[in-house]
Amino acid sequence: MNADSLKTILNTEVAGCQISLLSEKAAYLPEFDALLIADAHLGKIDHFRKHGIAAPPGADVACMQRLERLIESMKPGKLVFMGDLFHSAANASWDLFSDFLKDFTQVKKILVKGNHDILPEEIFGDAGLHLVESLQLGPLLLSHAPVESNSYNIYGHIHPAIKLVGKGRVSLKLPCFILGNRRAILPSFGEFTGLALVKPSITDRTYAITPDAVFDVSASRD
Amino acid sequence: MNNNDSYVQSALEWFYSKDWTPLPFQIETWDHCLAGRSGLLNAPTGTGKTYAVFVGAVLSCLRRQKDAHEGLSQLRIVWVTPVRALSRDIAIACRAFCESFGLNWMVAVRTGDTDNAERMHQRRYPPQVLITTPESLHLIMAKGYEKYLKDVEFVVADEWHELMGSKRAVLLELALSRIKSISTPQIWGISATLGNMEESMDVLLGTDHHRKDAVMVKAVIEKKVSVVSIIPSEVEKYPWAGNLGIGLADSLIPLLEKSSSTLVFTNTRSQAEIWYQKLLEIKPELAGLIALHHGSISRELRDWVEDALHSGRLKCVVCTSSLDLGVDFRPVETIVQVGSPKGIARFLQRAGRSGHQPGAESVIYFLPTNALQLLESAALKKGIEHGDVEERVPYIRSFDVLVQYLVTLATSDGFFPESIFSEVKSTFSFSSLSDDEWSWVLQFITTGGPSLHAYNEFKKVEIMPDGCYRVTSRAIAMKHRLSIGAIVSDTMLQVKFQRGGYLGSIEEAFISKLSIGDSFWFAGRPLELIRVKEMIVQVKVSPSKNGKFSTWMGGRMPLSAMLSEHLRMVVSESATIADSPELNAIKPILETQRQLSAVPRNDEFLIESISTRDGYHIYMYPFEGRFVHEGLAAIIAFRLSRIKSISFSIAVNDYGFELLSDQPIPIEQAIDANLFTLDNLLFDLQGSINHNEMARRRFRDIAGIAGLVFKGFPGRNIKDKHLQSSSQLFFDVFRDYECDNLLYKQAFQEIMEFQIEEVRLRSALRRIESQSLKLQYPVRPTPFCFPILADRLRERFSTEKVDEMIKKMILSK
């Protein structure tokens, strides 16, 4: 892999497997050569626009450019979308995105279905996406939302963010990765998706994401 | 006797028949109306202003319409009131006149409360008089509205001062610009005194009006107002900070007892809930005699409260600004203001709720919620003595309202840009609208802004082959009509008992903080949360009395410039004034302030530097109101950060502001480097504003008004989940991908005008520059700084790199 063009990679492990946390709000599993993208919510901008709400169209394009940069530098064998890949019913953004995917013939593209992924199965298929409910990679079970399982569960769905507070009562809200003993939560990849504040438990490792870096903030406790 | 005189004569006779004496300003208004003029009547509430303008309007319609007594078939008089609650009272007064004047006229009310059947009826059988709100006036502009409005001869903006300085005034300006083209009506405003009376008339009448035809009628009514402060018996024990004032609740009881009816005004709805509980707790006998009234309580409950108060069944109502208006025709005996009213005009208006009889004295009791507010009370007295009243700055160039208005027109009969452009430009708000800006707005509603996208699926307003701008999608039209208006609130959920029974509405943000089974106070009752289902909060009466009090956003108005000025004088002269009960009472606290630090004279500017375990604090006291302080604090933080890389959190109140940092603040060095200079002010302001959240907060309303954020259909929001978003998200994507969007830019312009109050900020800096700086190092928090220190709502300002900051931060618990 050639990760030079990426801003930050923080390497750690979950359930005995290596995992790279990327400041582009994605994760990479070297043992399985899989790039994980959760909650891209592509098409959301167009969905809004189609309904008369003038969201600026640039955000989706920027999101795809970030994905392109990731694929080109990580050169993953598998590209796993962890659900909520596409926000709505088909619109022009879907055509744009499926054209975009066609450029990456070497990558196996898998979509773990999320609640927003309401497009007909064949449309995903036409774009070269293999649709699954969940994906088992060794000890890891990849799903969109949390599932009951004996495997270590990696999921997205909640768009996690944490709040950091400093002296002088400064505070910051940042998207994050949360790695626990039994499960890991990935940040949302999309630009126009919003964040939900979570409170990590004492056993969780928490990684805050800024535009340039990934920080381990687990130790930052009282 | 000329023709007009005969009409005036008939009105006079009607007055005499009621044993009323018409006041000179009423007759004057009738004369002007009959002469075909437009204008503004400057009269306080409760003085007969309604009959001045309504009778004038009727007479003028009658003069023009010979067969009037046979009944007119079309709408003639549109009466716009800012508050739905007022419409009922006005309709009663108007009907009373029409009936006994022998007119077979229909007077109808059209507000958000009017049901669908009644609306349809009004459409088919137009009333001669329609009482409505600015929002409903826009809703009236539905299909076929030109025909409906074609005979309108009079539009009256009642309580115009309430609309001035809000975007609702812009709504009305735009509606008027349309009606003027349809039927050229006379336009009259009725307004309490404002500091900018002439300007407020210009705003109402628009720039296309010939000023020589417009008149201002002033009702000369001497009204004496006296202010009595409720002074804590032991001022040393009275809290230095706080906005609740519960500690003084006991002293209110004797007042309630001796008065037949009392209004207790509080500044926020949660404060009203708490006061209501507290009074009942101290005096359980009040149960059944005291009630609660605020904007979140259901209309039926509020109507009941108003009626019960006036029929004498209630002794006391604890209320918010929800009762600032609406008791026009029925005065109460005693008025109490809890906490700072923030301005002289608002205080006077509330005082005016009592003693409505001409010549009667209005007494208002001021209950300070913390010790320093005694100073404010003294300042209020001074302001009233001087006859000072605040200005209301009109909103100009509110593109969010313009976008909404154009879509409204497009959803009804459609519009042609050429003619609408000149109408829009004739309003005060949009007189400076450029051709480019107009094109941008048209593009925004038709193509969703300048689209770089190869495929643009944007769909809202379409341009028909004949050039008419229309909305053809029923779904879009319906959604739009549901969001017409310029008041944006948080998503509201309805609070209902499990077995039915509607209590009112509450912000989603509050409910989301509760868990099932939690208890909370709402509408004066302890409730237990059973479940939240769609847009309904199901509750039952809770056995627990220790529930949370619901909080509501907003309500943080700044102290007015005028009151600030008097406050500074009071502080400066506090040592020498001997005859003020307030200043006598607060003496021990000022003495403590003097010992620890200083009490600034008029030619001094006080700065305090303190360190605590929270970090290093700098306090400054411009006494200019919280908005100006926010701006000043940002500039000072920005300038300090040029000396060294440093983060601050900023807290403000109406008297001063605080910069708090984890590092020592180089204040002495900064003062030497001309910290308060006016040079580069705009640049520094831009630099510092971009760093904080002001624009983002402003954008919340803009996004709502312009239709970017849709709150969902009432009662069913599930289906539209995929269209939900927040103004925050929009703000971020506009900043990153479309920063020349006029709505985005508007957020920054509004900050300059209304948030930072740039004009006021400049004059504050100019004053500080001329004052001698008094830098003090108190060993512990002073009475002045304590209220700010205790405030937990903070802004952030930083020039440090994010990663530097993160290393010093911890996870929030």
Interface residues (C-beta under 8 A of the other chain):
Chain A: K44 I45 D46 H47 F48 R49 K50 H51 G52 I53 A54 A55 P56 P57 G58 A59 A62 H87 S88 N91 A92 D95 L96 H116 I162 K163 L164 V165 G166 K167 G168 R169 V170 S171 L172 E191 F192 T193 G194 K199 P200 T206 A208 T210 D212 A213 F215 V217 S220 R221 D222
Chain B: F444 I445 G448 G449 S451 L452 H453 Y455 N456 E457 F458 K459 K460 V471 S473 A475 I476 K479 H480 D614 G615 S647 F648 S649 L660 S661 D662 G707 L708 F710 H722 L723 S725 S726 Q728 L729 F730 V733 F734 D736 Y737 E738 N741 R792 R794 R796 S798 V802 D803 M805 I806 K807 K808 M809 I810 L811 S812 K813
